[in-house]
């Protein structure tokens, strides 16, 4: 891992992460490709639907058994929940089964768009935070709602770039930039990202991390795409920290036509 990554960690709920890539585990063509892609991604956090896991025998679960030897942080999600009560129940079951106290609150408000229900998401976030969970709510790109979720106790905010699995990229970069600017907890862009370019753009806007699944799992080469996302996230973060030049309406020469490439302080020429 690069030195700059070590000096610029992502911190969620007091936990320090070297990677800013959160990795979704669904829809991969095989467990072997999933493991190779995870390795290529450099991710330290994996997310999965609790309903896909055998909670009675977590150690033998067909999904989780592939990660036993890795230093991975589990981020179970409440996919399939329609209400705050359902999401809270799922989170409690996951913690009781030994999956830890991190939870991604995901409450769909519409079966066609799969957009998150803002009211139920806010209710679940507040209750779970009060119960000691490290809550990462998946939400819309509404800056006011994201602020409310942070006030409710969310350890990170996860606004979508566009609808889940759509690959449409960042439909409202302006709002995402406002959310990143306003938030005092990490902002993880989740859902709708289709390419490494989208991931880099989100990071340049000020996001603290990216969660992606479908664009990796459904790529022609998932392992190569996982590595592409890893590099794009790092590049986007570096570009954000470096500070881009301001945009101008007209051309600006990159060198002085009348002088040398490097100018000295004053016409006398003394250094």
N, C-alpha and C positions, 0 to 999 in steps of 0.2 A: 504494500500500500504506500502511496506517495506521502512524503513528509507533510505536504499541505493538508492532506486529508486527516492525518493524525492531529494536526493543530486546529482543525475546523470540524469538530464532531457535531453530529446531530444528537440533541438531548431531548428525550421524550419521557415525561414523568420521572425525571431524575436518572434515567438510564442513558448511558453514553453509547452511541452507535457510530462506527466508522463509516458505514455505507449510508447513503441517502436514498437507496433504492429498496422499496418494500415490495415483496415478491408474491404474486398470486399463484396458487398451485393448481387451479382447475384447467380442464380442457386440453392437457398435454397428450400427445399421441401415445406415450408410454411412460412408465415410472423411470426408466433409464434416461430418457431424454429430459424429463423433468429434473432429475438430479444433475445432469450435465449442464442444463441451462441455469440452474440455481448456482452452481459452481462458477459459471462464466459471469453471472450477474454480480457476484461479490456481496449479495444481500445478506443481512443478518436477521431479517424479520420476514416470516412467511405468514400469509393469511389464508384461511380456509373456512368454508361454511361448517358450522357446528353440526348441522343436520347431516353432513357427509361423514361424520366421524362416529365410530363406535365408542360411545362414552363409557360403556361397561368394561371394555378392555382396550383402553387407550394405547397401552404398550404393544398390542398386537394389531392395531388398526391398520387397514390397508393403505391409508394415506400417510399417517404419521410414522409408520415403521421405517420409512425411507430416510428419515431425518434424525434417527436416534444418535448417530455418531457425530453430528454437527452441532457447533455452538450457536444454535438458532433460537431466537425469541419467537414464541407463538403469538399470533394475533388472530384468534378465532373471530368470526363475524356472525352476525345475526341474520344473514340472508334468509329470506322467506318469512320474516316477521312482518306483520301488518299493523301492529299496535305497540305502544311502549311496554305494555304488560307482557306481551310475547317476547320482546327483545330482552327485557329484564330476566325473564324466566330462563331463556336460552343462555344468557351470560352467567347466571348462577349455576346452571348445570355444568357449563364448561369449567368453571372454577372448581366446583366440587369434584370433577373428574380428573383434576390435576393439570389442567391446561394453563394455569396461571391466572393473573388478574388483569391482563390486557384484553380489551374487547373493542372490536370495530362495530359500532352501532350502524346497522343498515336496515332501514324500514322503508319498504316500497309503498308509495301512495297510489300507484297506477300500474296495472299489469302490462300495459302496452309500452309505455315509455320507461318504466322502472325508475322514474324519478323519485327521490326521497320525500317522505312526508315530513314537512318542517315541524309541525306541531308535535307529532308523536316522537320525532327524533329529539327535540328539545326536552320533552318530558323524560324520556329514557336516559338521556345524558345526565340530567340533574340527579335522577334517582341513583343511577349506577355510580356516579362520582361520589355521592354521599355514602355509598356502601364500600368505598375504598377501591373501586376499579380504576384502572388507567384507561380512560375512555377516548376513543378516536372516532368521532361521528362522521359518517359519510353524509354530505349535505349538498345543497345547490350552491351556485356561485353568487349568493346574495350576501353582500357585506354586512348588512344589519343582522341577519340570522347568524352568520358566523361569529359576530360579536356576542350575541346572546348565548351561543353555545359555549364560548370561552368563559363567559360570566357564570354559566351553569356548572363549570368545573371540568370541561374538556381539556385533556392533556395535549391534544393536537387537533387541528381542524382539517377536514378532508373534503374540500369542494371538488365537484366534478368539472372536468373540462368540457364535457358533452355527455349525452346519455351513455350508460354502461354498454360496452361492447360495440359501440357505433363506429369507432375509429375516426370520428369527425374532427378530432383535435380540440384546440382551444377556441370555442365559439365566442367567448367574451373575455378576451385578454385584459380589457380595461378593468372589469370587476375583479378578476383574479389578482391583478396588480394592487387594487385597493385593499383587498383582503390581506394580502401579504404585508402591505404597508401598515395596516391598522392592528394586526394581530401581535400579541406578546407571547403566544405559544406557537410551536411549529405549524406551518401550513404544508400539507401533503396533497398534491394534486392527484385525484383519484377519478378514474372512469373517463372513457372516451378518447384517451390518447391512442394514436394509431401508429406512430413512428418515433424513431429516435429524435427526429427534428422537433416534434411536439414536446418531447421531454426537455430538450435543451431550451426551447422557447419558454417553457414554464419556469425553469430554473432561473433564466435571465430576468423574468418578470419579478422574481423575488421569492419563489416557492422554496421551501426548505427540503423538500423531497418529493419523490414520485412513487405512486403505487401503480403497478401495471401487471396484467395477466394475459388477456386475450391477444394483444399485439405480439407477445412473445410466443405463447402456446400455439397460435394459429399461423405463425410465420412459416415460410417454406423451410427455413432452417432456424428453429427456435434457439439453438445454442449460439449461433452467430448473432441473432437478433438480441439475445440477452446481453452479450458483450457490447453490442452497439449501444444499447440503452445505458449500460454502465458508463461507457465513455462519454455519451451525450450528457448524462447527468453531471458528471465531473466537469465537463467543458462548460456547461451552462452555469454551474456554480462559480467556477473560476472567472467566467466573463462577468457575472454579477458583481463579484468582489473587486474585479479590476476596474469596473466603471467604464461604460461605453461612452463614445463621443456623442455630443448633441447632434440631433438631426437638423439639417439646414435646407433651405429651399433652393439654394444655388450652389454651383461648384465652388470648391476651395482648393487651390493648388497645394500639393503636399510638399513642395519645396519652393524656395525663393528664386524666381527666375533671374533676378539681378545679382544674386550672391551665391555663396556656397551652401552646401547641405546643412552645415552647422553654423549658427551665428554666434558671434562673441558679444559680450556685453559692452557695447560702445563701438564707435567707428575707428578708434585709434588702433585697435587690434591687439592690445595688451591683454594677457590672460590674468 
